[in-house]
Structures are given as structure tokens and as C-alpha cells.
Amino acid sequence: MSLIYEKAVAEDLNLGWDNAVQVTNPAGGNLVGSKIGIHTLLGKRWLNVKDFGAMGDGVTDDRLAVEAAEAELPATGGVLFFPPGVYIVNSASAMITVTDKNSVVILGAGKDSTEINQLGTGGAITLTGTSEIVNPVIANMTVRGPGGTSSTGKGIVTTHMKDGLIENVNLFAWRNHCIDILGAFSLYNVIRGGRMGGATNALAAGRMINCRVGNNIRIEDVYFNGTGNPNDGGTSFDTAVDVRGSGMASFLHNLYDGVQYAVQTNVPTISVGEWFDFTSAAPSALTAAYYPQANNPLTIIGPGGGANTIARLLNNPLNAVTDKYISVMGLNEGSQAHYFAGMLMGAVITPAAIAADTNDYLPNDATTATLLGRYAFVWRISS
């Protein structure tokens, strides 16, 4: 029933993945596939869910067929492949449940080609390690929830995931978390590419990415659209990404709109080149970009998003956290075309005072103009 990866290479199968590149197999024949596929899949056992009876026709409930394919996964390595199609599950159980299988790859044929659609109350993909699950990959698919129902299922749930990768995955129409990372042994995980959105009647406490445990997460090139997939008409989550625990969080080149807060964090955090949509009409416009929850360093480099003032970059209601350590570099002040310049260490100041103090912090005369954007602005802040 299973298809061995080397057979796919030898038969020159076009797997239709994203970012197509071609490599030659020494035994003859070429493989067309993604860069992630080439580096991750060589030598792994290949399980095509259609070989186990999955239809992918958008009508048939494919959960039992997928379950049969999962049972054939080896303890280490293995590819669960979903060819182009819409795979329906209508259940309180997830479509895919993998436990204690390291280096497993759950692979679609592309975000616009493979869709897993949960119509019931359950989630879509669950990866669990009793102590840890190492090097799992979920890539190249759309994972869709039931939309405006009473379901509290979650799109992707991982427990004790280490060195995991979720890449080029869209998650739409979930009332609860799109991705929920659980378990104290969750370490060094990466979420890259794709788009995430809520559902009609989304839970305010829901998150597009919820990571309340573990160490060191990196999130890059994701579009967080709290108003949901245009075909779903979703409503806003309270927060796009919520990172707590220990270690460090890194954010690179993400875009946020349709939520109240882009990121809540209580860990050391760095943001580079992110876009915060402060200019869209409600409900798309953000209230604030970062909402720090503890006294850990937060560094924001080169944020964009229109009327991007310090008061909108940071949120600290009712002085809930009185001592934060913040670095902002290259803050675009929108129509004022100013950048923060100079350096202030150790002072205690409010966002309102910073925004109003254009002489010290937003220089615009000829003498200081050449210095704009060259210095960091560091302070301890309370509101």
C-alpha cells in the first residue's frame, strides 16, 4: 500500500510542491519538488493517503483512511502525503493524530492544492510526544476549521515538539487557536510562511499562534489576518500571537491586521521588519503592536504600518507592568517621515511623553537630519 520515496525519484513523479526545483537521482530519473522536500524527505518511507482509500473529493469523510495510513508510519521518519484535493473530516477527533513518531513529515501538494477541512467539533492535526517529538514537519497545505459554529477545536496542536517546522500552511476559519504549542519540552520551533485567520464568532481568547510554554520560537513571513479568510467572513481574535514561557521569541517580516494586539509576550523578544496595519478602517486596524507581559528585553527594528507612533507600538494599560526594557530602531512616524534618533538609557518615561517630545526624540532640523535612524532608543517605560 505504501510508496517508497526512492520509487518516487526513480519514476520521475511530479509531486506538485511549492517552490519547485529539480534534482537528479544517481540511479536515474529526476524529482520535482520543494527545497524543503529535497532536504527533508530523501530516504523516508512515503505514504500516500489515497493509497489507503482517502478520496480528497470534498464530500467523503477521509479520517479512517488517513488513520490507516498513519498506522504505517515508522517510529522514525516517514512521509504522510496528501495529493491535491479537499480532505473532509466531520468528527470530534482530529484528521491526523501522530504520537511519538520522530522526523515525521505531513505534506500537502501546496497551499492552494491540498486542503484539510474539519466540519465537526475536533481539530485537524495533532502531534504529541510522551516526552518529546523531534523534527516533525507540516508543510504545503491549507487547514480549515468549521467556521461560525460552536466548535472549540484547534487547527494544529503540538505537545513537546522539538526542532519542529510548520511551513507554507494556511489556517482559516478556526474559532479557537489556529496553532497551539503545548508541553514544557517544546524547544526551537519555526513557523514560516502562510496565512492565518479567524472564523465567524471567533473566541476573543483565541490566538492564531498560542505558545505558552517551552523555549525559543521563531515566526517569519506569516500574514496574520484577524478578520479571517475573505471567503469566511471571520471576526477578530484578541491577539495574533501569544508567547509565554522561557527562552526567546523572534519575529521576522510578518504582517498583522484585524486583531487588537499583534503580539503578547513575556519572554525576551526581537521583531525585525514587521508590518503593523494601523491605517485600515475598523475592525482591521490594530490597537497596539506589542503588549509586553513581563520585564524582559523587547527589541523592535524597522517596524512599518503607517501612523506608527510609540504609543501604538507598545501597550501597558493601567501601568500593569511598571518596568520594561525596550529598544526601538528606525521607527517610521508615517506622514512626519521621522525616525527616532539619539539614545536614552535608564530613564523612566511614558509613551505619551515620548510621542510629544519631538525636540528630543524626533529631530527634524538640518543639523540632526543626517543622524535619523542611526541610533537606538532605549528606555525603561511605564504608562
N, C-alpha and C positions, 0 to 999 in steps of 0.2 A: 504493500500500500504506500510505502514512503518512497520519496525520490531522493537519492543521494546527490549531494551538491556537485561532486565530480561529474556525475552524469549530466547535470545541467550545463556544466562547462563544455563537456565533450560534444553535446548535441547543439551547442551554439544557441541556447534559448535566450530570447529577448525577454527579460523579466519586467521591463517597463518601469524601472525605478526612476526616481528623480535624479537630477544631476548626472545624466548618463555619460559614462566613459566606457572605453573598450580595452580589455586586456587579452593577451594571448596565453592560452594554456600550453605548456610544453608538450602535452600529449596530443595536441591538435585541437582546433576549434577555438572560438572566441567567446567571451562572456560580455554581454552588455549589461551594465548595472551601475549602481551608485558607488561613489567613493567609499561611503560607509560600508556598503555591501562587500566591496572587494577586500577591505581591510578586516572586516569582522567575520565574514562568512566562510572563507576558504577552509575546506576540510570539515565543515559541520554537517550533521545529518539534516536533510531537508525534508520537511513535512508539509505538503500542500493540502490545505483543509478540504479542497474539492475532491481529493483522492479518498477522503473519508466520508463523503456524502454531503458536504456543505453545498448549498445551491448558490448563495450570493445573489438571489433574484429579487431581493427587497420584499418578499412575501413569506417565504418559508422560514420557520424558526430553526436556525442553524446551530443552536447551542449544543445539542447532543453530538452532532457530527464534529464540532470543534473539540468537545470533550474527548472524543475518541482519538483525535489527532494528538491532543495534549498527553494522553496516556503513553504515547510512543516516544515522547521526548526523553533523551538520555539524561543521566544525572548531571552531566557537564556538557555544555554545547548542545546545539540543536536549533533549527530554524522553523518556526511556525509561520508559514507563508499564506497570505490571503491575496489571491489574484484579484483583478478588477471585479468589483461587484458591491452590492449592498447586503450585508450580513445582519439579519434580524435576530434579536433575542427578546422574548417577552416573558420576563421571569423576575423573581426576587433574587436570583443568582446572577453573577456576572457571566458575560460571554466567555471570558478567558480567565482561568484561575491556575496559576503556576506556583508551586510550593517547593522550596529547597532545590531548585534547578539552577545551577550557576551557568553564566555565559549563554543564557537563552536569548534568542532574538525573535521578537514578534514583529513581523514585517508585512507591510502592505505594498501595493504597486504604485502608490503615490497618493498625495492628499486629495486629489480630485478623482482618483480611480477606485480606491478602496474605502468603504465606509462600514463601520460597526455601529449599529443603531439599536439602542436599548429602548424598548417600548414599555417595559414593565417597571417595577419599583427598585430593581437592583442596579448595580454598577455595570461597567463594561470590562475593565481589565484589572485583575488583582494579582500582584506579585508579592509573595511572602517568603521570608526566611525565618526558620525557627530561631537561629542565632544571627544569620546574615544571608543575603542572596547577593552574589557578587557578579559584576559585569553584565547585568541584563541590559537589553536594548529594545526599545519600542520605537518604530520608525515608519514614516511614509504612509499615513492613513488619516482619516477623519473619524473621530469617536464622538457620536452624537447621543444625547440623552433624550428623555421623553418630552421635554419642553414643559409647557404650562400645566403640569399635573401636581398631585400632592407628593410625588416621589421625592425622597431624600437620598437617593443613590448618588454615587460619585463616579466620575469618569474613569480615572486611573487611581488606584490605591496601592501604595507600596509599603512594606514593613521590613525594616532592617536592610534597606537597599544600600549597597556599597559600590562605588565606581559605576553607577548606572548612567544611562543616556536615554533621554526622550527627545527625539529629533524629527522635525518636519511632521508634527502631529497637530491637527486642528481638533479643538474640543469645543463643541457648541451645545446649547440647549440643556445645560445642567443647572438645576436649582441649587444644588449643593456644590461642594468643591469640584472643580474640574480635575485637579491633581491634588491628592492628599498624601503627603510623605510622612510616614509614621515610623516609630521604633528608634530607640536610643542609639542603635548601631548604624543609622543612616549616615553615610560618610561620602564626601567627594562626588556628588552627583551633578549632572549637567542637563539642563533643559534648553534646547536650541531650536529656533525656527517655529513656524506655525502660528496659528491664531486661536485665541480663546475668547469665548463669550458666554454670557449667562442665558437664562431662559425666562420666559414669561413667569412672573411671580417668583423671581429668584429670591433665595433667602438672604437677608441682609448680612447674616453671619457667614455666608458662603464666601469662598475665595477661589480665584482662578488657580492659584498655587498656594497651598497651605502646607507649611513646613515648620512645625512647632518643636522639632527635636533634632538631634544629631549635629553634625559638623560640616561646614564648608559646602555651600551650594553655589553653582554658577548658572545664571539665567541670561540668555542673549538672543537678540534678533526675534523677539516674540511681539506680536501685536495683541495687546490686552484691550478688548473692546467690551466694556461692561454692558453696553446696550444690546449685546448679543449678535448672533448671526443675522444678516439682513432678512433671511428667509424665515426667521423665527420670531422676530419682534420682541426680543428679550428685554428685561428691565435690569436695573443696576444692582450689582453686588456693592457692598460697603467698601471693600478693599480688593485690589487686584492680587497682590502678593503679600503674604504674612509669613515672616521668617522669625522664629524664636529659637532658643536653644543655646548653642555654643558654636565656636568656630567663627567662620567669616562668610559673608554673602557678597557675591559680585554680580553686578548688573551691567550689561553692555548692549547698547543700541536697541533698546526696547521702546515701544510706543504705548502710551496709556491714554484711554479716554473712557467716559461713561461710568466712572466709579468716583466715590468720594475721595478716597486716598489711593495713590498708586501703590505705595509700599508701607507696611508697618514692620518695624524691625527692632529687636533688642540685642542684636549682635553687631560686631564691627562690620561696616558695610561700605562698599565703594560703588559709585554709579558713574559710568563713562558714556557720554554721547547719547543720553536718553532724551526722548521727546515726550513732554507732558502737555496734553491738549487743554490749555487754559482758555482758549479762544472760542471753542464751539459753543453753540447755544445749549441750554439745559435740555435733556439731562446728561449730555455728553461731557460737559466741561468738568474738570477736576476742581475739588475744593483745595486740596494740597497734594504735593508730590510725595514727600516723605513724612512719616509720623513716627519718630523715634520713641521707643518704649523703655529705654534704659540708657545709662551713662556709658555708652560705647562710641568709639570714633565713627563718624559718618563723613565720607568724602564724596562730594558731587563735582564732577568735572564736565564742563561743556554742556550743560542742560539746554534744551530748546523747548519752544512751545508758545511763542507769542508774548503775552504780557506776563513775563516770568519774573516776578518780584520775590524777594527773600521771604516775605510773609506768606507767599503761596508755595514756595518750595518746602517750607517747614511748618509743622503743626504741633502746637503744645498747649492744648486747651486747659484753662484754669491752672496753669503752672503745674500740671500733673507731674512732670519731670523737671526738676529745677536746675539741673546741671548737665548740659550736653556739650560735647566737644565736636565741633563741626568745621569742615574745610570746604569752601566753595571756590572753584577756579573757573574763570571765564563764564560768569553769569550774564546771559543776554537779557537786557532790560527792554526788549521789544522795540517800540517806536522811539524810545530815548536813545537807542543804539549805544548804550553804555555797558561797560564791564567793570566789575569790582576791581580796584587796584589798591596796592598797599597791603600792609599786614598789621594785624592787631592780635596780640597774644595775651590771653589771660583775663581780658576784660569781661565784665558781665553786662549784657545789654539785651534789649528786647527787639524782636523783629520790626516792630513799628518804628522804633528809634533808628534802627539801621536804614530802613527804607526812606525815612525822612531826611537823613543826614547826607544830602547829596554832595556837600562840600568835601567831607572826609572820605566817603566811600564810593561816590560816583563822579570822579573828576572829569570835567569836560572842557577845561581850558587848554590853550595851545601848549602850555608848559608841561602838563601831565598827560596829554593825549597819547603821546608815544609810549607811555607806560601801561596803557589799558590792557588788561588781560594777561599781564606778565607775572602777576603776583597772586599768592593765595590769600584768602581772607579767613582767618581762624579766630574763633571766639568761643567763650562759654556763654550759653544762651538760656534765658528764662523769659517767659512771657507774662 
